[in-house]
Amino acid sequence: MKYPKFLNNESTLGVVALSAGVGDNLEEYKRSIFHLEERFNVIETASVRNVGERPASGKIRAEELDKLVVDKDVDMIMCASGGDFLYEILPYVNLENIANNPKWYMGASDPTSLLYLITTSCDIATLYGYNAHSYGQEELDKAQLVSLDYINGIISKQDSYLMYESNKNLRVNNNFYLDKEVYWESLNGDVDITGRIIGGCFECLRNLLGTRFDKTSEFIEKYKDDGIIFYFDIFSTEATEFYLTMLQMREAGWFKYLKGIVVGRVLFPSEFAMTYQGALREAFDVPIIFNADIGHVYPKMTIINGSICHVICSNGSGSLEFELR
């Protein structure tokens, strides 16, 4: 696994709109860029501040990415925003250039499609957790600061938080409103596992399954001696559909060397025939954690895709600790 060089205050961070543009939330984005520019040099591609879920064609967005990839002065690439349409750029992504120019890539939600592809096909570690518009508060919170530390190479252990935000509409002046108690559910006993971690937004991973962009089998075969930990950030998939997709992934060989599963809080939960916990228990016989501090619901931890991760969970709290080897 390749771990690109970390950034310092002289490094350049390139922002690219691979998914939605930020034109609809420009003031929040400007605050976010202010915080990033306190730490790095920041450049943007042409489509970043465009309005809409598709700020340019898939081909143009991929071309803008490639310009940052081959630019030796760009040390890291961060997706501007989440959205729904990053998948359509994948046929135009130049993986050879990415493999030949290792650098950090970071994003959350829809950017999963690219991050997962880079890690599983190019053996380059990627960062999941935040987009370039994700730092739009007046003052940054602890989890945001940890993510920036990770970009700087300060890879600390992340302990579960005390409170989470159940409804972002309750925010005042765009600051987080943490109103519910965090409780990591270990569904089949205490969890203490170590393995190579990979995952991302569940809906994006589902779209990759079985396509030419699905390099999961090759990845897990290469790292089978480490064992694999999958994490899933569910946006809104109904619990039964989640369960059936887990079975499909299992039949495709994704879970051949599985050590454990970590699932974050679901942003828009939907449960009919079964619960998410029931779906996980039915699908797996490995250690399982549900409602972890991962994904769309703040606070959210930063995940290093492709790294060795030590996961602990007991009595409602837990931790993630990464080793770069």
Sine and cosine of phi, psi and omega as CSV:
sin_phi,cos_phi,sin_psi,cos_psi,sin_omega,cos_omega
0.00,0.00,0.76,-0.65,0.01,-1.00
-1.00,-0.06,0.76,-0.65,0.08,-1.00
-0.91,-0.42,0.96,-0.29,-0.05,-1.00
-0.88,0.47,0.21,-0.98,0.00,-1.00
-0.93,0.37,0.61,-0.79,0.02,-1.00
-0.99,0.17,0.20,-0.98,-0.13,-0.99
-0.99,-0.10,0.38,-0.92,0.18,-0.98
-0.73,-0.68,-0.12,-0.99,-0.10,-0.99
-0.96,0.28,-0.04,1.00,0.10,-0.99
-0.97,-0.24,-0.01,1.00,-0.05,-1.00
-0.98,0.18,0.35,-0.94,0.00,-1.00
-0.93,-0.38,0.79,-0.61,0.04,-1.00
-0.97,-0.25,0.84,-0.54,0.03,-1.00
-0.99,-0.16,0.79,-0.61,-0.01,-1.00
-0.96,-0.27,0.75,-0.67,-0.05,-1.00
-0.70,-0.72,0.63,-0.78,0.00,-1.00
-1.00,-0.04,0.99,0.12,0.03,-1.00
-0.99,0.12,-0.37,0.93,0.06,-1.00
-0.90,-0.44,-0.81,-0.58,-0.03,-1.00
-0.96,0.29,0.41,-0.91,0.19,-0.98
-0.99,0.15,0.17,-0.98,-0.05,-1.00
-0.97,-0.25,0.18,0.98,-0.08,-1.00
-0.88,0.47,-0.43,0.90,0.01,-1.00
-0.98,0.18,-0.26,0.97,-0.01,-1.00
-0.72,-0.69,0.76,0.65,-0.19,-0.98
-0.92,0.39,-0.62,0.78,-0.03,-1.00
-0.91,0.41,-0.67,0.75,0.06,-1.00
-0.89,0.46,-0.66,0.75,0.01,-1.00
-0.89,0.45,-0.66,0.75,0.01,-1.00
-0.88,0.47,-0.65,0.76,0.06,-1.00
-0.89,0.45,-0.64,0.76,0.00,-1.00
-0.89,0.45,-0.72,0.69,0.01,-1.00
-0.89,0.45,-0.56,0.83,0.07,-1.00
-0.84,0.55,-0.72,0.69,0.00,-1.00
-0.92,0.39,-0.62,0.78,0.01,-1.00
-0.93,0.37,-0.61,0.79,-0.02,-1.00
-0.95,0.30,-0.26,0.97,0.13,-0.99
-0.94,0.34,-0.31,0.95,-0.11,-0.99
-0.90,-0.44,-0.48,0.88,-0.09,-1.00
-0.63,-0.78,0.26,-0.97,0.28,-0.96
-0.98,0.21,0.71,-0.70,-0.05,-1.00
-0.84,-0.54,0.77,-0.64,0.14,-0.99
-0.83,-0.55,0.43,-0.90,-0.02,-1.00
-0.82,-0.57,0.51,-0.86,0.15,-0.99
-0.99,0.12,0.18,-0.98,-0.20,-0.98
-0.89,0.45,-0.50,0.87,-0.14,-0.99
-1.00,-0.02,-0.09,1.00,-0.15,-0.99
-0.83,0.55,-0.72,0.69,-0.11,-0.99
-1.00,-0.04,0.20,0.98,0.09,-1.00
-0.94,0.34,0.38,-0.92,0.03,-1.00
-1.00,-0.02,0.61,-0.79,0.16,-0.99
0.92,-0.40,0.35,-0.94,0.01,-1.00
-0.93,0.37,-0.40,0.92,0.03,-1.00
-0.80,-0.60,1.00,0.09,-0.13,-0.99
-0.94,0.34,-0.20,0.98,0.11,-0.99
-0.28,-0.96,0.10,-0.99,0.03,-1.00
-0.91,0.42,0.33,-0.94,0.03,-1.00
-0.86,0.51,-0.63,0.78,0.00,-1.00
-0.91,0.42,-0.69,0.72,0.00,-1.00
-0.91,0.41,-0.68,0.73,0.01,-1.00
-0.88,0.47,-0.64,0.77,0.04,-1.00
-0.92,0.40,-0.59,0.80,0.04,-1.00
-0.92,0.40,-0.63,0.78,0.04,-1.00
-0.91,0.42,-0.63,0.78,0.09,-1.00
-0.87,0.50,-0.74,0.67,-0.09,-1.00
-0.88,0.47,-0.56,0.83,0.04,-1.00
-0.88,0.47,-0.62,0.78,0.06,-1.00
-0.95,0.31,-0.61,0.80,-0.03,-1.00
-0.86,0.51,-0.71,0.70,-0.09,-1.00
-1.00,0.04,-0.11,0.99,0.01,-1.00
-0.98,0.21,0.93,-0.37,-0.05,-1.00
-0.92,0.40,-0.31,0.95,0.00,-1.00
-1.00,0.08,-0.16,0.99,0.03,-1.00
-1.00,-0.08,0.84,-0.54,-0.09,-1.00
-0.99,-0.11,-0.36,0.93,-0.05,-1.00
-0.43,-0.90,0.52,-0.86,0.03,-1.00
-0.86,-0.51,0.79,-0.61,-0.01,-1.00
-0.84,-0.54,0.71,-0.71,0.05,-1.00
-0.95,0.31,0.64,-0.77,-0.05,-1.00
-0.92,0.40,-0.65,0.76,-0.15,-0.99
-0.35,-0.94,0.19,-0.98,0.20,-0.98
-1.00,0.10,-0.34,-0.94,-0.02,-1.00
0.49,-0.87,-0.62,-0.79,-0.07,-1.00
-0.68,-0.73,-0.15,0.99,-0.25,-0.97
-0.86,-0.51,0.28,0.96,0.03,-1.00
-0.88,0.47,-0.56,0.83,-0.05,-1.00
-0.78,0.62,-0.55,0.84,-0.08,-1.00
-0.96,0.30,-0.17,0.99,0.06,-1.00
-1.00,0.06,-0.29,0.96,-0.17,-0.98
-0.84,0.54,-0.63,0.77,0.02,-1.00
-0.88,0.48,-0.32,0.95,-0.06,-1.00
-0.97,-0.23,-0.04,1.00,-0.03,-1.00
-0.96,0.27,0.75,-0.66,0.00,-1.00
-1.00,-0.01,1.00,-0.03,-0.03,-1.00
-0.93,0.37,-0.48,0.88,0.03,-1.00
-0.90,0.44,-0.67,0.74,0.05,-1.00
-0.91,0.42,-0.63,0.78,0.03,-1.00
-0.89,0.46,-0.71,0.71,-0.01,-1.00
-0.90,0.44,-0.57,0.82,-0.06,-1.00
-1.00,0.08,-0.15,0.99,-0.01,-1.00
-0.75,-0.67,0.93,0.37,-0.09,-1.00
-0.87,0.49,0.80,-0.60,0.11,-0.99
-0.44,-0.90,0.25,-0.97,-0.01,-1.00
-0.96,0.28,0.61,-0.79,0.14,-0.99
-0.83,-0.56,0.68,-0.73,-0.03,-1.00
-0.68,-0.74,0.60,-0.80,0.05,-1.00
-0.09,-1.00,0.00,-1.00,0.02,-1.00
-0.51,-0.86,0.53,-0.85,0.02,-1.00
0.93,0.36,-0.88,-0.47,-0.10,-0.99
-0.83,0.56,-0.56,0.83,0.06,-1.00
-0.88,0.48,-0.15,0.99,0.10,-1.00
-0.73,0.68,-0.68,0.74,-0.09,-1.00
-0.82,0.57,-0.65,0.76,0.01,-1.00
-0.98,0.18,-0.71,0.71,-0.03,-1.00
-0.85,0.53,-0.72,0.70,-0.02,-1.00
-0.90,0.45,-0.67,0.74,0.01,-1.00
-0.90,0.45,-0.69,0.72,-0.01,-1.00
-0.89,0.46,-0.72,0.69,-0.04,-1.00
-0.93,0.37,-0.69,0.73,-0.09,-1.00
-0.98,0.19,-0.41,0.91,-0.05,-1.00
-0.96,-0.28,-0.45,0.89,-0.05,-1.00
-0.93,-0.36,-0.05,1.00,-0.04,-1.00
0.83,0.55,0.62,0.78,0.08,-1.00
-0.92,-0.40,0.83,-0.56,0.03,-1.00
-0.91,0.42,0.58,-0.81,0.02,-1.00
-0.76,-0.65,0.26,-0.96,-0.06,-1.00
-0.92,-0.38,0.80,-0.60,0.04,-1.00
-0.92,-0.39,0.72,-0.70,0.09,-1.00
0.43,-0.90,-0.61,0.80,-0.13,-0.99
-0.59,-0.81,0.58,-0.82,0.17,-0.98
-0.97,-0.24,0.12,-0.99,-0.05,-1.00
-0.91,0.40,-0.37,0.93,0.03,-1.00
-1.00,-0.01,0.09,1.00,-0.16,-0.99
-0.99,0.10,0.04,1.00,-0.07,-1.00
-0.89,-0.45,0.63,0.78,-0.16,-0.99
-1.00,0.03,0.15,0.99,0.06,-1.00
-0.97,0.24,0.35,-0.94,0.04,-1.00
-0.89,0.45,-0.70,0.72,0.09,-1.00
-0.82,-0.57,0.70,-0.71,-0.07,-1.00
-0.97,0.26,0.60,-0.80,-0.01,-1.00
-1.00,0.02,0.14,-0.99,-0.12,-0.99
-0.86,0.52,-0.74,0.67,-0.06,-1.00
-0.90,0.43,-0.57,0.82,0.07,-1.00
-0.91,0.42,-0.68,0.73,0.00,-1.00
-0.91,0.42,-0.60,0.80,0.06,-1.00
-0.89,0.46,-0.65,0.76,0.01,-1.00
-0.89,0.47,-0.61,0.79,0.04,-1.00
-0.94,0.33,-0.57,0.82,0.11,-0.99
-0.87,0.50,-0.66,0.75,0.01,-1.00
-0.87,0.49,-0.65,0.76,0.04,-1.00
-0.87,0.49,-0.54,0.84,0.03,-1.00
-1.00,0.10,-0.01,1.00,0.02,-1.00
1.00,0.03,0.18,0.98,0.07,-1.00
-1.00,-0.02,1.00,0.03,-0.14,-0.99
-1.00,-0.08,1.00,-0.01,-0.05,-1.00
-1.00,-0.09,0.34,-0.94,0.16,-0.99
-0.92,0.40,0.67,-0.74,0.02,-1.00
-0.94,-0.35,0.89,-0.45,0.04,-1.00
-1.00,-0.05,0.47,-0.88,0.03,-1.00
-0.86,0.51,0.52,-0.85,-0.05,-1.00
-1.00,0.07,0.14,-0.99,-0.03,-1.00
-1.00,0.02,-0.63,0.77,-0.08,-1.00
-0.73,-0.68,0.44,-0.90,0.09,-1.00
-0.75,-0.66,0.20,-0.98,-0.06,-1.00
-0.99,-0.12,0.92,-0.39,-0.04,-1.00
-1.00,0.08,-0.33,0.94,-0.06,-1.00
-0.45,-0.89,0.96,-0.28,-0.05,-1.00
-0.93,0.37,-0.23,0.97,0.05,-1.00
-0.94,0.33,-0.20,0.98,0.03,-1.00
-1.00,0.03,0.01,1.00,-0.01,-1.00
-0.90,0.44,0.56,-0.83,0.08,-1.00
-0.90,-0.44,0.81,-0.59,-0.05,-1.00
0.82,0.58,0.57,0.82,0.06,-1.00
0.93,0.36,0.13,0.99,0.04,-1.00
-1.00,0.10,0.54,-0.84,-0.03,-1.00
-0.87,0.49,0.59,-0.81,0.05,-1.00
-0.89,-0.46,1.00,-0.09,-0.08,-1.00
-1.00,0.01,0.96,-0.27,-0.20,-0.98
-0.85,-0.53,-0.13,0.99,-0.05,-1.00
-0.84,-0.54,0.54,-0.84,-0.03,-1.00
-0.97,0.22,0.73,-0.68,0.06,-1.00
-0.96,0.29,0.71,-0.70,0.10,-1.00
-0.55,-0.84,0.96,-0.29,0.08,-1.00
-0.97,0.23,0.84,-0.55,0.00,-1.00
-1.00,-0.05,0.90,-0.44,0.16,-0.99
-1.00,-0.05,0.93,-0.36,-0.27,-0.96
-0.99,0.16,-0.25,0.97,0.00,-1.00
-0.59,-0.81,0.76,0.65,0.01,-1.00
0.98,-0.18,0.19,-0.98,0.01,-1.00
-0.85,0.52,0.52,-0.86,-0.07,-1.00
-0.90,-0.43,0.75,-0.66,0.11,-0.99
-0.49,-0.87,1.00,-0.04,-0.12,-0.99
-0.71,-0.70,0.41,-0.91,0.07,-1.00
-0.70,-0.71,0.71,-0.70,0.02,-1.00
-0.14,-0.99,0.06,-1.00,0.03,-1.00
-0.99,0.12,0.81,-0.59,-0.18,-0.98
-0.98,-0.18,0.62,-0.78,0.03,-1.00
-0.44,-0.90,0.46,-0.89,0.02,-1.00
0.35,-0.94,-0.51,-0.86,-0.01,-1.00
0.56,-0.83,-0.41,-0.91,0.00,-1.00
-0.91,0.41,0.82,-0.57,-0.11,-0.99
-0.87,0.50,-0.68,0.73,-0.04,-1.00
-0.89,0.46,-0.56,0.83,0.03,-1.00
-0.96,0.29,-0.66,0.75,0.03,-1.00
-0.89,0.46,-0.62,0.79,0.04,-1.00
-0.87,0.49,-0.60,0.80,0.01,-1.00
-0.94,0.35,-0.48,0.88,0.01,-1.00
-0.98,0.20,-0.43,0.90,-0.14,-0.99
-0.80,0.60,0.85,-0.52,0.09,-1.00
0.98,0.18,0.02,1.00,0.02,-1.00
-1.00,-0.05,0.05,-1.00,0.04,-1.00
-0.94,0.35,-0.17,0.98,0.06,-1.00
-1.00,-0.05,0.01,1.00,0.01,-1.00
-1.00,0.00,0.99,-0.16,0.00,-1.00
-0.96,-0.29,0.39,0.92,-0.09,-1.00
-0.89,0.46,-0.72,0.69,-0.07,-1.00
-0.87,0.50,-0.69,0.72,0.01,-1.00
-0.90,0.43,-0.64,0.77,-0.02,-1.00
-0.91,0.42,-0.75,0.66,-0.07,-1.00
-0.95,0.33,-0.49,0.87,0.08,-1.00
-0.91,0.41,-0.65,0.76,-0.01,-1.00
-0.90,0.43,-0.59,0.81,-0.11,-0.99
-0.92,-0.39,0.43,0.90,-0.08,-1.00
-0.89,0.46,-0.50,0.87,-0.01,-1.00
-0.93,0.36,-0.39,0.92,0.06,-1.00
-0.99,0.14,-0.42,0.91,-0.19,-0.98
0.97,0.23,0.45,-0.89,-0.11,-0.99
-0.90,-0.44,0.73,-0.69,0.16,-0.99
-0.94,-0.35,0.85,-0.53,0.09,-1.00
-0.99,-0.15,0.63,-0.78,0.18,-0.98
-0.85,-0.53,0.58,-0.81,-0.03,-1.00
-0.78,-0.62,0.76,-0.65,0.08,-1.00
-0.95,-0.33,0.99,-0.17,-0.06,-1.00
-1.00,0.05,0.82,-0.57,0.03,-1.00
-0.99,0.13,-0.84,0.55,-0.09,-1.00
-0.43,-0.90,0.07,1.00,-0.05,-1.00
-0.86,0.51,0.75,-0.66,0.02,-1.00
-0.89,0.45,0.52,-0.85,-0.16,-0.99
-0.86,0.51,-0.65,0.76,0.00,-1.00
-0.91,0.41,-0.67,0.74,0.04,-1.00
-0.90,0.43,-0.62,0.78,0.08,-1.00
-0.86,0.52,-0.73,0.68,0.00,-1.00
-0.87,0.50,-0.74,0.67,-0.04,-1.00
-0.91,0.41,-0.57,0.82,0.05,-1.00
-0.94,0.34,-0.57,0.82,0.09,-1.00
-0.87,0.50,-0.65,0.76,0.05,-1.00
-0.90,0.43,-0.65,0.76,0.03,-1.00
-0.89,0.45,-0.71,0.71,0.04,-1.00
-0.88,0.48,-0.64,0.77,0.02,-1.00
-0.89,0.46,-0.69,0.72,0.02,-1.00
-0.92,0.39,-0.43,0.90,0.05,-1.00
-0.99,0.15,-0.05,1.00,0.07,-1.00
1.00,-0.03,0.12,0.99,-0.06,-1.00
-0.88,0.47,-0.53,0.85,-0.18,-0.98
-0.96,-0.28,0.42,0.91,-0.08,-1.00
-0.87,0.49,-0.62,0.78,-0.05,-1.00
-0.88,-0.47,0.61,0.79,-0.14,-0.99
-0.95,0.31,0.76,-0.65,0.09,-1.00
-0.98,-0.19,-0.47,0.88,-0.03,-1.00
0.00,-1.00,0.20,-0.98,-0.02,-1.00
-0.79,-0.62,0.71,-0.70,0.10,-1.00
-0.83,-0.56,0.82,-0.58,-0.02,-1.00
-0.84,-0.54,0.72,-0.70,0.00,-1.00
-0.99,0.13,0.03,-1.00,0.08,-1.00
-0.92,0.39,0.68,-0.73,-0.03,-1.00
-0.99,0.12,0.79,-0.61,-0.05,-1.00
-0.92,0.40,-0.74,0.67,0.02,-1.00
-0.84,-0.55,0.99,0.16,-0.07,-1.00
-0.93,0.36,0.54,-0.84,0.02,-1.00
-0.52,-0.85,0.90,-0.44,-0.08,-1.00
-0.74,-0.67,0.83,-0.56,0.02,-1.00
-0.85,-0.52,-0.98,0.18,-0.06,-1.00
-0.97,0.25,-0.40,0.92,0.02,-1.00
-0.44,-0.90,0.28,-0.96,0.08,-1.00
-1.00,0.01,0.23,-0.97,0.09,-1.00
-0.89,0.45,-0.64,0.77,0.02,-1.00
-0.89,0.45,-0.67,0.74,0.04,-1.00
-0.90,0.44,-0.64,0.77,0.03,-1.00
-0.88,0.48,-0.68,0.73,-0.01,-1.00
-0.92,0.39,-0.66,0.75,0.02,-1.00
-0.91,0.41,-0.61,0.79,0.01,-1.00
-0.93,0.36,-0.58,0.81,-0.14,-0.99
-1.00,0.09,-0.44,0.90,-0.17,-0.98
-0.73,-0.69,0.47,-0.88,0.12,-0.99
-0.84,-0.54,0.56,0.83,0.03,-1.00
-0.88,-0.48,0.19,-0.98,0.08,-1.00
-0.83,0.56,0.71,-0.71,-0.08,-1.00
-0.74,-0.67,0.72,-0.69,0.11,-0.99
-0.86,-0.51,0.71,-0.70,0.04,-1.00
-0.82,-0.57,0.50,-0.87,-0.01,-1.00
0.92,0.38,0.59,0.81,0.07,-1.00
-0.97,0.23,0.21,-0.98,-0.02,-1.00
-0.99,0.13,0.89,0.45,-0.03,-1.00
-0.71,-0.71,0.73,-0.69,0.21,-0.98
0.95,-0.32,-0.57,-0.82,-0.20,-0.98
-0.97,0.26,-0.37,0.93,-0.08,-1.00
-0.99,-0.13,0.85,-0.53,-0.05,-1.00
-0.98,0.20,0.59,-0.81,0.09,1.00
-0.99,0.14,0.46,-0.89,-0.05,-1.00
-0.75,-0.66,0.70,-0.71,0.01,-1.00
-0.98,0.21,0.34,-0.94,0.10,-0.99
-1.00,-0.08,0.77,-0.64,-0.04,-1.00
-0.94,-0.34,0.70,-0.72,0.09,-1.00
-0.99,-0.17,0.99,-0.12,0.02,-1.00
-0.87,0.50,0.75,-0.66,0.04,-1.00
1.00,-0.08,-0.17,0.99,-0.02,-1.00
-1.00,0.06,0.16,-0.99,0.16,-0.99
-0.99,0.11,0.78,-0.62,-0.06,-1.00
-0.83,-0.55,0.74,-0.67,0.11,-0.99
-0.98,-0.21,0.88,-0.47,-0.09,-1.00
-0.91,-0.40,0.78,-0.63,0.05,-1.00
-0.79,-0.61,0.64,-0.77,0.11,-0.99
-0.49,-0.87,0.77,-0.64,0.03,-1.00
-0.33,-0.94,0.68,-0.73,0.09,-1.00
0.81,0.58,0.61,0.79,0.12,-0.99
1.00,0.04,-0.07,1.00,0.03,-1.00
-0.80,-0.60,0.25,-0.97,-0.04,-1.00
-0.24,-0.97,-0.12,-0.99,-0.02,-1.00
-0.38,-0.93,0.38,-0.93,0.14,-0.99
-0.81,-0.59,0.71,-0.70,0.03,-1.00
-0.68,-0.73,0.76,-0.65,-0.14,-0.99
-0.94,-0.33,0.59,-0.81,0.10,-1.00
-0.83,-0.55,0.77,-0.63,-0.10,-1.00
-1.00,-0.08,0.99,0.12,0.07,-1.00
-0.57,-0.82,0.00,0.00,0.00,0.00
